[in-house]
């Protein structure tokens, strides 16, 4: 065991590099004394599990005496020793802020005495003890990163690596920052045995840490099995329900929660929104070398939880009841649950449009993609691909894919990119040799049997059509607002479906309407879903901060007795 632990520790040390001491710090006695008021001391016997993989951890565990062994375990029974920890070190990663199940087993080696700090008290200490909280938060984030990079923990996905459903589930877990790994049944005997046992069932199989096996599950089914999201009884009344967790929604959650409001954030798929698809954002203030949309959103996601925002992701909101018959707005979720809140912030963003191309739906997930992540990049390595779109997200995707594909044909219907794309991206594209910009060009046909095999496109200048053996097309074509769930609640939309804000109605009787409030008092809109927004990450984040002042005003008025 000692030799295996040493080898595992070396692997972890290599994964986190020079940050090993930041990832697994030893807290001095003075720091531990500062933590004591947040928890209670417990004793554990030799061999007792302090934490069990697949189950919710009791919280952050600070070792006062004795040693523990940390191991990773997957649903197939594979156990990987990680490292040993001793006095002054603590157990816990970023998932404990939201009471998510643990990824590791922690077993006492001899008698152990530890300070156990429950999750809600961890959030309190992160805020109350700024400098110490910063070190603890950094360690917890780095631990999640090392778990993701290890490729040996979390659910096991078994099936063809290039299958559309495998890519769908892998993308879902990746976007949610959830560790997982893939096993190929053609090379792994345990995976092959499981395929035989579940013969006739849909692939991929997903083996969860608790041993449960799901057959090609929907994302919500997988999320519930993994403990990513719980059920809402409708008994809790939140100050604010934020629908959407892109930059605008996350910004709202951070600022509202940090100012003492109780916040719940709902999103149908993952945090980050369209911004999460950006391989590198280089014009966001304060990041001169750029940052990926996923990394930026991930930081905000953790930050919101630090201040106590509750994340219900994935949870799709199907409708909003604005009648307030019991004094609260009611949001109906796809699972049938209800969420009640005193105010609502619509931050549901926009979705890329689906061009009017015959058979488009046939090839979605089989060669047609609306996302360009490392998962898709792996599929197109060395191939020629088509990317359609002329906005910043399209430009960032084109540059990213050019680092993997042999050639990127970038097609736009207009005469150029200047009207819709930032100058730095236009210059980057012009200087990338394997990106071919094709203006006034559109796709007219997609062909293939089980997957995309050929694409035909038209030059709109002369009507000439060309066909090529293209197996992957990336679509970043405009965006339609995600506002269908608002139907029937009285929120005014413009002719294209975006939420109208700041417009006084006759019923307002001279009341000054906040700039981000919709036609329904208490319902606000921020980010891309709002009519007139600038459709930039910086603008969305600014609106998320701005709306909190209006929320305070509305909640204060609602709480005041009528004179």
C-alpha positions, 0 to 999 in steps of 0.5 A: 500500500505504501509503495502504491500510495507513493506512486499515486502521490508522484502522479498527482504531484506531476498533474498539479506541477508546482502547485502541489503545495497549494493543492494539498497545504498543511495548515499551521496550528494558528490557522486551525485555531481560527477554523475551530469555531466553524466545526466540531471535533470528532474521533474516527477508529482505525479503518473507519471511512471518514468519506465515502465515494458516491455519498455526500461528505460530512463537510471539510475535514481538518486532521488534528491527529493521525493519518488517512488514506485517500483512494479513487474508486469507480463503479467497476470496482477499480481502486486507485490509491492517491495519497496519505494526509496527516495532521494539519491537512484537510479533506474536501474539494469544491463539490462540498460547497453544494453538498455534492457526493464525494469522488474519493474514499477517505479511510483512517489509518489508526485512530484519527481526530479531526475537525469536521466543518459542515458545508454551510459553515465552510461557506461562512468561513470562506467569507469570514476568514478572507486570507485563509479562505482564499488558500482553502478555496484555491486548494479545493479548486485545484483538487477538482482540476486534478480529479478531472485530469486524472481520468480515473474517477467519476462515472465510467462511459462505455461505448464507441468513442465517436458515437453521438450519444457518447459525445453528448454525455461526455460534453454534458459532464465536461461542461459541468466540470464533472470528472469522468472517464471513457472505456473502450470495450474493444480494449478493456475486458471489464468494459467488454464483460459489461457490454455482454451483460447488457446486450441489446440495451442502448449504448453507451453504458454509464457506470456510476460511482455507486455501481448503478448502470444507466443505459444511454441516459438523458442528461437529467437522469444522469445528473440525478443519479450522480447527485448533481441536482436534487428535487424541489418540494416547492416549500422553500421561498427564494428571494431571487430565481435566476433562469439561465447560468451564462455570464449574465445569470452567474453575475446576477447570482454572485452579486445578489448572493454576496449581498445577502439575498437567497438565490437559486439558479436554474439552467437546462444543461450546464453553466456558461451558456453560449460563452462557454463555447468560446475557446478563447476570449481575448477582449474581456477586461482584465485578461490580457492573455485571454481566457476560455469561456468555460474557465471564466464561467467556471470561476463565476459558478464557484464564486456564486456557490461561495456566497450561498447561491443554490445551483439546480443544473440541469433543471429546465424551466417549462413555464412561469406562473406570474399570478402570485396567488400565494405571493410568490412567482412559481416556476414549473420544471421539466420534472414536474417540481416547482420552485417559488421565488419572490422575484425572477431574473430571466437570463436564459440567453439565446440559442444558435439558429438551425438553418433551413437545410433539408435533413439537418436534424438527421445529422445533428450529433452525426456530423453537425455540431453547434459546439466546438470543444476539445471533444469535437476537435478530437473527432476532426483531427486532420480533416477538412471541416466547414464552419458557418457563421460570422460572429465572435463565437464563430471566429473563436471556434474557427481559430480553435478548430484550425489548430486541429483540422487540416482546413476550416472552410468558414462560410458567411452569407454576407460580404465580410466579417467587419459588421459582426466580428471584433477586429482582433478576430478578423486579423487572426483569421486572416493570418491563419493559413488553414482558414479559408473565408468564403463570403456570400456562400451558404450550405444547400444540402447535406448527404450521407447515410448513418452520418454526414458524408458530403456537403453541397454549398452555393456561391450566392454571387453567381449561383454556382454549386460545389460539393465536397466530401465533408464529414463535419459541419459547425453551425454558429448562425445567429441566435434565437431567444430562449423565451418559450417558457415565458408564454402566457405569463404576461411578459412582453416580447419584441417581434423577434422574441426578446424580452422588452425591459424598461418600458412603462405601461399604463398600469404603472400609473407613473411608477418609474420602471427600472431599466432591466424590469420587464412588463411584469413587476418583479420579473427582470431580464439581463444578457442576450435574452433582453431586447437591446442588449449588446450581446457581449460577455462584458455587457452581460456581466454588467447587467447582472450586477446592475439588476441587483439594485433593482431587485433590492428595490422591488423586494423592499417595496414588496415587503413594505405595508401598503399605506 
